[in-house]
């Protein structure tokens, strides 16, 4: 998670919005470097939502599966 200037955004809340299977109602917080980890319950496309104080809410879709154990996703948060 980064801001418009490319700086990491710590303590942003990242959560599942939509996916191919029932989704747990959980959220992850980004670390000091803006990284986060959520475990997808199965293969498919997942939409993740992001909230952080001082930034507009954002969403992005990531494809999980196909032999990949880790999906890399960068989301840019825009100031409110």
Beta strands, then each sheet from edge to edge (+ up, - down):
strand 1: 2-3
strand 2: 13-18
strand 3: 27-29
strand 4: 44-51
strand 5: 58-64
strand 6: 76-77
sheet 1: 1+ 6+
sheet 2: 3+ 2- 4+ 5-
end
